[in-house]
Amino acid sequence: MPQMNTEGQRLRFPPPRVKLDIPNGTGNPPQPDSAHPMGPPQYGLPMQALRIFLFGLYFFGSAICIHGGQILGWPLYLFSHKWFYAYMALTKQYFGLLITTMTQWWSPTLVRVSGDKSIAGQLHQAADGSLRVDFPERMVLISNHQLYTDWLYLWWTSYTNMPPTHGHVYIILKQSLKWVPIIGPAMQFYSFVFMARKWDQDQARLRYRLSKLNTRHSGPLSGSHGASQYDPMWLLLFPEGTNLSANTRASSAAFAKKAGIQDVRHQILPRSTGLQFCLQELRDTVDYVYDCTIAYEGIPAGQYGQDIFTLRSVYFQGRPPKSVNMHWRRFAIKDMPIDDSKAMYEWIVTRWREKDDLLEAFRQTGKFFAHAEAVNIEGGPKDEFKTAYISTEVAPRSPLEFLQMFAPVSTAVLVVRVGWQMVSKFAGK
């Protein structure tokens, strides 16, 4: 999974130093499998090898088919921009299905969802146990960055939205990811924003992309309200700029000491410049910032998720987190100090201190402090016994839904084959 920077400027903290044979990020030698917080591997080496093969076959095979479908749709840009962007939104839905099924098959785990009073009634659990969220079609989404899989669960949440918005997720990434084979060009088709961490250059690039997101359209997949309107948009930013680790945690503490401010305990101090700029550009078309606090159950105190829940551990050895916990809040943009840089920085740091308290409560109790008003469970109690949590899992609506990922390329192959047979038939006469 790619690690994403979302601030569009140089990181406040130096890049993580290379660590050799220190999987727990504490400077101690590697621990045996029996000392892993999730216990010994669920699968032996032969089964791990098989899982690696099947995972690679499914992920890269599907990614190639999705990217091939993007290339097939590229000529649409020459005839109709609105049809081109609608088609790319469709292929973006395919990628949302890919990561959803990938997680269900290789890393199934409990997902516990909660919220505070600001999102009362917006979290739903259907009778079949699936999650349905009633979030707006256009919003800015911020989150703490605990692990490389954070963006995966956030993208899956857009899939559960009513109506689904997994075809309209936009992520701000670092420039180096732009030309990663297959994935880089695919993300360019998705209109993701690539930043060089030089604000004098990145500002113009970001302004241009946000202006596109502020344009009205009336084509297919342009929302659920008909007529000319703004396209759905979930713009994802991680204000911390990088995920939590021993090195980034130490850098955050060093910066806090130098700046004379109180540090956070379970995160990295955030930055506000990128978020403030996005909100200034989008203030007339977006009403809310949605904030998600993510925590992974099973990380011992003093250790870091990236060292425990590695790709090998989670997807191949069968040792995913005991649960993935997502706590939601929202804030009205009209009430935020987006035109005052100092006040905006204080606002985001205050929100991060609140998130830090949530994470501390989670560390002590295994759950976030939550409000029952936020959730609505079909068939569940409505009185004082109503729970404040939805327990669910990452899964598609239909077990065969993933097959649509292969439709564009399969159709193209079929058309070429039939055409070739017809040409050969007539040429042979």
URDATA-V688954 format. One record per helix or strand. SS is the DSSP state (H for helix, E for strand). FROM is the first residue (numbers start at 1). LEN is the number of residues. If there is no record, write none. Layout:
ss=[SS SS]
from=[FROM FROM]
len=[LEN LEN]
//
This chain:
ss=[H H H H E H E E E H E E H H E H E E E H H E H H E H H H E E H]
from=[33 45 76 81 110 117 123 131 138 150 161 169 175 183 193 199 216 229 233 246 273 288 305 311 323 333 341 372 375 390 401]
len=[3 29 4 26 6 3 3 3 6 10 1 6 3 7 3 15 2 2 5 14 10 9 4 6 10 3 25 3 3 3 27]
//
